[in-house]
Amino acid sequence: MFPELGQFALVLALLLAAVQCTLPIYGAWRNNGTLMGIARPAAAGQFVFVVLAFAILTWAFVSQDFSVAYVAQNSNLSLPWYYRFPAVWGAHEGSLLLWILILNIWTVAVAAFTRHLPDALMARVLGVLGAISLGFLLFTLLTSNPFLRHLPALPDGNDLNPILQDPGLIVHPPMLYTGYVGFSVAFAFAIAALLGGVTDGAWARWARPWTNVAWAFLTLGITLGSWWAYYVLGWGGWWFWDPVENASFMPWLVGTALIHSQAVTEKRGSFRAWTILLSIFTFSLSLLGTFLVRSGVITSVHAFASDPRRGIFILVFLGIVVGTSLLLYALRAPKVAGGKPFRLLSRETLLLVNNLMFVCAAAMVLLGTLYPIIGDMLGIGRISVGPPYFGFVFPLLMLPVVLLIPFGPFFRWGVADWRGALRSLRPALILVIVAALAAKLVFLHAPLHAIVGVAATFWVGAGIVAYALKRWREAPAGHRYTPEMLGMILAHFGLAVFLAGVLITGATSVERDLSFAPNQSQQAAGLDFRFTGVTRVQGPNYLADQGTVEVRDGTRLITTLHPQKRQYSGQQMQSVAAIQGGVFRDIYVALGDPLGNDAWAVRIYVKPFVRWIWFGGLFMLAGGLTAAADRRFRGKRIVTDEPASIAAAPAQATA
Amino acid sequence: MTPTRKRRLIAVSLILAAIGIAAALTVLALSRNMSYLFSPSEVLAGKAPDGASFRLGGVVLEHSIKRAPGSLTVDFIVTDRFREMPVQYTGVLPDLFREGQSIIATGQMQDGHFSAREVLAKHDETYMPKEVADAIAKAKAAEAVQHAGNPH
């Protein structure tokens, strides 16, 4: 297949995107059904051409067409077939195409599953999604065309960056992008609501399942990224507050605020304007994340050589998106505070605190991430803001959230019975005190924050379990847990699991860099590590030094680990750690440099409970998806929504 | 006060309190945790803080990596191609660390050499961190000025 066909397909997709973002919105304004009806076919057509372009680029990788410059830069003859697929998104141009493909998948899904919603609203939603697609297609065609030829064709390509030659790469970027891009749907609903004039919170109900799914995928993407950094980057940590990590974390924080505020807007009609603003912020931060990763303005472990023109394009695009949405917001946001009244002690107030803390945390991360750029512009010097900044402020901002989260489900909408809630949480509180004392007795040398961590974990975990039990006892069978409620329970429980992982790992991990002579044994974390030497191993496209380390507990052999230091054909080095994973403990061994006289540097980590960090993320993923599956979100054709939302509210209020 | 006003008052005071606390914490943490990057020329000109942590950026000088056999401690020289700074580090070096590669080391001055606690080399070997490139350009400019004012 000719790569030029791929470029041609992108141009056709661009034209359809231009149609999709103009005619339906105009039609919705003029109440012209024919023009509004163009939205769905245009979206479908655009999708077909984007898929075609993506398939052509994939084929160029699979068939190793080195006349395509992008393929030649990111692949070579010895690249195993299973890494040729993820190599498509291994660098800038292809990952941008993946971004567009995922945006189109979301758009087509929205078009397909919203036939019961008002035509004018959907014409506007699809129009806004078309406009975003238009921007990114322009970006690809003008600055980052993946189909550029390099003639004459090279005999062999450069190689895929070895750090990316890992199963993690196959899934991490698509999941992350699915989350990032998915927030465009919430954004499109918010803009459509502004364009059409906000009358009630109905749009929030229609947007909610999409936001929840996007949030769930972003959670998964960040979890996978953290896991990947743990075992590929070989630093043994799970989060580094690196600008690129922050870029994905900021939309997650604001997105978490958004899924909670959407619930308030849907059920009570309150926070209407705020929910719209959050939708705009969340998507803007997704765009900002793309800008930070792609422009190279920031020094990051992920930073690759990049082209400043691209940064400028995204910055201008970001400016247009944020500028027009905020202008529209200023002109059209609901002026009158609507919704049902609520007292100080109510679920609304708790969710308000949640929103404030998450937005403040996102602002704090944003400031720390952008500070080096600001410093550079103001001529202060070449500053970097280290992990201690984030590590100090972030937990403090999240402390109120952790303290209040068990109260959330027990507090009613409108006005809450705080004594009743406290009574229900009494068993949880007792458990927290017992657990903290037990932790203090078992780990005599544990630092204070480890004890606090145990207490926080039990508080969040036992709090949500208490709620699940109460519901089980009091609600009639068959009506105990709606999927929405079950999703909340799963996600909050996931937070407890995550906290356990973070705090126990942080307090009890052992990290040692040791020098080993052959057949030498050394102790770390009460275990015996015996290094037997290094041998040469030939892989499919690399040559590796492979160390052998036997791990013993006393005399019992626990495991034999084989960390590698690989030399790829492109002369790049990549060390691959060997990990004995377990639910309660990871033993992690990485091979460093040869130190002379057959001695080697070996990095040894023993990390209790580290996997709970990612298990927690998986619970949150399950929670987001379960909540989105609630039948309430899949309605029949709705003309006016008000009666339905009133009917739904009391059922939830008794929760 | 009407319920609506009361509610708004609560909301506004909550928001202000949260923002105030967050801002105070942030400023405090920022002022404590900023670290500056200097090139060897700047360090030798006395611009780096004495006895405090900072980041040193530059290129690992060719044939400068030395270590005693079997020891985790490694000595090398970081250069901006004008001045040189000896660096000492104990531990496992990153994969992309090698002679001629640009790196950023975090640590402090100790007895005339830079004692590094962390050494970073980037994923992409053709990539030079913008900060290091700037530092080298700056050192070059400073050198040019010195030559112009000192025509020997």
Interface residues (C-beta under 8 A of the other chain):
Chain A: N161 I163 G234 G296 V297 T299 V301 H302 A303 F304 A305 A337 P341 F342 L344 T349 L352 V353 L356 M357 C360 A363 M364 L367 G368 Y371 G381 R382 I383 S384 V385 G386 P388 Y389 F392 V393 L396 L397 D513 L514 S515 A517 K565 Q572 M573 Q574 S575 A590 G592 D593 L595 G596 N597 A599 A601 V602 R603
Chain B: P3 T4 R7 R8 I10 A11 L14 I15 A18 I19 A22 L25 T26 A29 L30 R32 N33 M34 S35 Y36 L37 F38 R55 G57 R67 A68 P69 G70 S71 L72 T90 G91 V92 L93 D95 L96 I104 L120 K122 H123 D124 E125 T126 Y127 P129 K130 E131 D134 A135
